[in-house]
Amino acid sequence: MSFLFAGQDSTAVALSSLFCFIAANPSVQAKLVLELEEVLGDSENVEWRQLSKLKYLDWCIKETLRLVPPVPGIFKRAELDCAIVSQTGGKPYKIDKKTNLFLSFLPLHMDTQT
């Protein structure tokens, strides 16, 4: 049961964030409204074939998920002794076997180099 509610909560957070970002950016809102009017026209119902044409809406959703990821990261455990080498050089960082690691997505999403 908690899995069901967790799915609803992350969807609600994503949609709330999307609406806040759109409301805070009038130019984005205007472009999105224009796309919706062009693709949907006067139709009362959205059809599956129309969804693939909503490219700007898709971009807005993906950007929202990049800025506010529903899952902040993942936990992993090193299966082997290993070392991570920085792209900038320097001494490798040693990771021992069975070390618990938390890999955060947010820094990756905010890094202009990736």
Backbone bond lengths (Angstrom), bond angles and torsions (degrees), N, CA, C in turn:
res aa  C-N    CA-C-N  psi(-1)  N-CA   C-N-CA  omega(-1)  CA-C   N-CA-C  phi
1 M - - - 1.443 - - 1.522 111.49 -
2 S 1.340 117.70 -39.37 1.465 119.31 -179.63 1.527 111.10 -64.99
3 F 1.352 118.35 -29.94 1.456 121.78 177.50 1.530 110.20 -62.16
4 L 1.320 116.75 -41.10 1.458 121.83 179.42 1.524 110.28 -62.18
5 F 1.313 117.66 -46.43 1.462 120.92 -179.19 1.521 111.63 -69.17
6 A 1.329 117.35 -34.67 1.470 120.42 178.25 1.522 110.18 -62.78
7 G 1.322 117.33 -39.55 1.459 121.45 177.70 1.511 111.68 -65.06
8 Q 1.315 116.69 -40.81 1.465 120.42 178.87 1.518 110.88 -67.68
9 D 1.317 117.05 -39.20 1.457 120.85 -178.29 1.520 111.07 -65.19
10 S 1.337 118.07 -45.66 1.461 120.21 -178.92 1.525 111.16 -66.45
11 T 1.326 117.89 -34.73 1.465 121.58 175.83 1.524 109.99 -65.91
12 A 1.320 116.98 -43.20 1.464 120.76 179.14 1.525 111.54 -63.40
13 V 1.321 116.69 -40.89 1.472 120.67 178.46 1.529 109.96 -65.25
14 A 1.316 117.25 -43.37 1.468 120.67 -179.95 1.525 111.07 -62.71
15 L 1.325 117.23 -45.56 1.465 120.25 179.69 1.529 111.77 -66.93
16 S 1.312 116.93 -41.38 1.474 120.26 177.95 1.518 110.60 -61.52
17 S 1.321 116.44 -42.93 1.466 120.48 178.39 1.521 110.88 -64.01
18 L 1.328 116.49 -43.93 1.464 121.09 178.23 1.528 110.43 -57.27
19 F 1.329 117.32 -48.30 1.464 120.82 -178.51 1.529 111.66 -64.79
20 C 1.321 117.11 -37.46 1.475 120.53 177.42 1.521 110.94 -64.95
21 F 1.334 117.03 -44.16 1.465 120.44 179.28 1.524 110.89 -63.51
22 I 1.321 117.24 -41.59 1.465 120.82 179.22 1.529 110.37 -65.19
23 A 1.323 117.01 -44.57 1.463 121.21 -179.72 1.533 111.76 -64.25
24 A 1.324 116.83 -32.47 1.466 121.09 -178.43 1.534 112.51 -80.30
25 N 1.318 117.02 -10.92 1.470 121.31 -177.11 1.523 110.37 -127.28
26 P 1.333 117.52 87.17 1.468 121.08 -176.63 1.533 114.19 -56.72
27 S 1.322 118.94 -34.27 1.467 120.02 179.76 1.528 110.91 -67.67
28 V 1.340 116.13 -37.37 1.464 120.82 176.51 1.532 109.34 -66.29
29 Q 1.333 115.43 -43.74 1.459 120.35 179.40 1.530 110.56 -59.84
30 A 1.337 117.93 -44.13 1.466 121.24 -179.21 1.530 110.93 -63.94
31 K 1.330 116.76 -42.22 1.466 120.51 179.37 1.525 111.10 -65.72
32 L 1.314 116.31 -38.12 1.461 121.24 179.27 1.528 111.10 -67.70
33 V 1.319 116.61 -43.41 1.470 120.83 177.81 1.526 110.20 -61.21
34 L 1.332 116.78 -42.55 1.464 121.24 178.41 1.530 111.12 -60.41
35 E 1.342 116.77 -44.99 1.459 119.98 178.52 1.529 110.76 -62.04
36 L 1.331 116.97 -44.38 1.467 120.65 -179.79 1.522 111.23 -61.91
37 E 1.327 117.25 -40.86 1.470 120.64 178.55 1.527 111.32 -66.15
38 E 1.340 116.70 -40.39 1.467 120.56 179.95 1.522 112.13 -66.86
39 V 1.318 116.97 -42.78 1.467 120.82 -175.28 1.525 111.85 -81.27
40 L 1.330 116.76 -44.37 1.466 120.10 -174.26 1.523 113.43 -90.17
41 G 1.312 116.84 -26.88 1.469 120.17 -178.59 1.513 111.06 59.53
42 D 1.323 115.64 -134.17 1.465 121.45 -178.78 1.526 113.10 -96.47
43 S 1.332 117.05 5.18 1.468 119.32 -176.59 1.531 110.78 -64.92
44 E 1.315 114.71 142.44 1.468 120.84 -179.51 1.527 111.57 -84.30
45 N 1.318 117.27 -23.52 1.453 122.07 -178.17 1.524 110.40 -118.13
46 V 1.316 114.99 144.34 1.467 120.87 175.72 1.513 107.95 -90.90
47 E 1.340 116.44 131.52 1.457 121.20 179.35 1.527 109.45 -104.59
48 W 1.332 116.43 154.51 1.464 121.49 -177.92 1.517 111.97 -54.59
49 R 1.321 117.98 -41.33 1.462 121.54 -177.45 1.524 111.52 -63.94
50 Q 1.332 117.54 -24.70 1.465 121.15 179.71 1.534 111.91 -78.02
51 L 1.321 117.02 -29.21 1.469 120.55 -175.96 1.526 112.68 -59.65
52 S 1.319 117.04 -39.70 1.468 120.25 -178.65 1.530 111.97 -68.30
53 K 1.306 117.93 -16.43 1.469 122.07 179.15 1.529 112.75 -87.76
54 L 1.314 117.21 -9.20 1.468 121.15 -178.93 1.530 109.26 -87.92
55 K 1.319 115.84 68.07 1.470 122.46 -175.16 1.532 111.73 -66.84
56 Y 1.331 117.70 -42.73 1.463 120.28 -177.47 1.531 110.52 -69.14
57 L 1.321 117.18 -38.87 1.469 120.61 175.59 1.524 109.92 -61.52
58 D 1.327 116.94 -42.51 1.462 121.43 177.48 1.532 110.34 -59.67
59 W 1.328 116.61 -43.98 1.462 121.03 178.28 1.526 110.64 -61.58
60 C 1.339 116.97 -43.24 1.472 121.41 179.80 1.533 110.95 -61.53
61 I 1.318 116.89 -42.24 1.466 121.18 179.51 1.532 109.85 -64.98
62 K 1.326 116.89 -45.46 1.465 120.28 -179.70 1.530 111.73 -64.91
63 E 1.319 116.99 -38.58 1.462 119.97 178.24 1.521 111.03 -66.46
64 T 1.330 117.13 -38.09 1.463 121.02 176.40 1.525 110.51 -62.16
65 L 1.325 116.87 -44.40 1.468 120.48 179.31 1.527 111.88 -67.09
66 R 1.333 117.03 -28.42 1.470 119.83 175.64 1.525 110.55 -70.19
67 L 1.338 116.29 -42.73 1.464 120.89 -177.59 1.526 112.97 -76.80
68 V 1.330 116.39 -33.48 1.468 121.47 -178.90 1.533 107.68 -131.44
69 P 1.338 117.51 76.53 1.464 119.37 -176.66 1.533 111.46 -66.01
70 P 1.341 117.03 138.87 1.464 120.10 -179.92 1.530 112.56 -66.85
71 V 1.318 116.40 -25.47 1.467 121.92 176.89 1.526 106.15 -122.30
72 P 1.332 117.96 119.30 1.467 119.80 -175.15 1.525 114.62 -70.41
73 G 1.306 117.37 -20.92 1.459 120.53 -178.97 1.516 110.60 173.35
74 I 1.311 115.07 -171.96 1.464 120.37 -179.77 1.526 109.83 -134.31
75 F 1.312 115.36 153.97 1.460 121.59 173.90 1.521 108.69 -99.99
76 K 1.316 115.19 137.93 1.461 121.19 176.71 1.524 108.44 -136.74
77 R 1.297 116.05 161.01 1.470 121.81 175.90 1.527 107.07 -125.05
78 A 1.322 115.95 130.34 1.463 121.00 179.85 1.526 109.49 -66.09
79 E 1.313 116.50 127.14 1.459 122.05 179.37 1.526 111.44 -86.00
80 L 1.326 116.68 -21.80 1.468 122.69 -177.82 1.525 109.22 -137.79
81 D 1.304 116.31 159.49 1.464 119.96 167.95 1.525 106.97 -66.65
82 C 1.318 117.07 135.38 1.458 119.49 -179.83 1.527 110.03 -154.12
83 A 1.306 115.58 177.82 1.457 120.89 178.42 1.520 108.84 -140.11
84 I 1.320 115.71 144.39 1.457 122.20 177.08 1.521 107.20 -109.15
85 V 1.316 115.28 129.39 1.454 120.72 179.89 1.521 108.14 -104.01
86 S 1.316 116.36 130.52 1.463 121.66 179.10 1.523 110.46 -70.48
87 Q 1.326 116.59 146.79 1.469 121.13 176.45 1.524 111.04 -66.39
88 T 1.321 116.43 -23.89 1.469 120.50 -178.93 1.512 112.16 -89.51
89 G 1.317 117.05 2.52 1.461 120.83 -179.60 1.518 110.75 93.64
90 G 1.287 116.00 -160.34 1.456 120.21 179.92 1.511 111.53 90.94
91 K 1.297 114.22 -175.52 1.461 122.18 -176.10 1.539 110.40 -74.10
92 P 1.345 118.19 134.61 1.476 120.63 177.15 1.532 111.04 -62.49
93 Y 1.325 115.57 146.86 1.461 121.45 178.11 1.522 107.80 -95.01
94 K 1.325 116.44 118.33 1.469 122.57 -175.88 1.533 110.16 -82.34
95 I 1.340 115.30 134.15 1.462 121.69 175.26 1.522 107.57 -122.08
96 D 1.311 115.87 118.76 1.459 121.12 -179.04 1.532 111.12 -78.81
97 K 1.323 115.12 151.71 1.465 121.64 175.40 1.535 109.27 -54.95
98 K 1.326 115.88 141.11 1.470 125.29 179.26 1.537 113.72 71.79
99 T 1.330 117.14 13.37 1.464 120.51 174.97 1.528 108.60 -75.10
100 N 1.326 117.28 131.69 1.461 121.62 175.38 1.525 108.89 -81.67
101 L 1.324 115.64 132.81 1.459 121.61 -177.56 1.520 110.27 -124.62
102 F 1.317 116.81 143.95 1.463 121.35 170.65 1.518 107.43 -114.52
103 L 1.312 116.79 120.61 1.457 122.49 179.78 1.523 108.24 -104.46
104 S 1.307 115.94 109.40 1.461 121.80 -177.15 1.522 110.70 -86.90
105 F 1.325 116.91 132.74 1.461 121.55 178.87 1.527 112.46 -80.06
106 L 1.318 117.76 -31.25 1.457 121.17 -173.26 1.527 113.64 -58.04
107 P 1.333 120.11 -47.77 1.474 118.06 177.59 1.537 112.78 -59.83
108 L 1.330 116.24 -35.86 1.473 119.46 176.59 1.518 110.48 -63.36
109 H 1.314 117.12 -41.76 1.462 121.56 -177.65 1.517 112.20 -70.26
110 M 1.316 117.73 -22.23 1.460 120.87 -178.45 1.529 113.31 -100.25
111 D 1.321 117.23 -6.76 1.459 121.64 -177.26 1.527 109.77 -77.90
112 T 1.319 116.64 120.74 1.467 120.72 -179.36 1.529 112.42 -72.83
113 Q 1.325 117.43 -12.61 1.469 121.77 -179.33 1.524 112.73 -85.16
114 T 1.340 117.84 -17.24 1.466 119.30 -176.54 1.512 111.87 -101.52
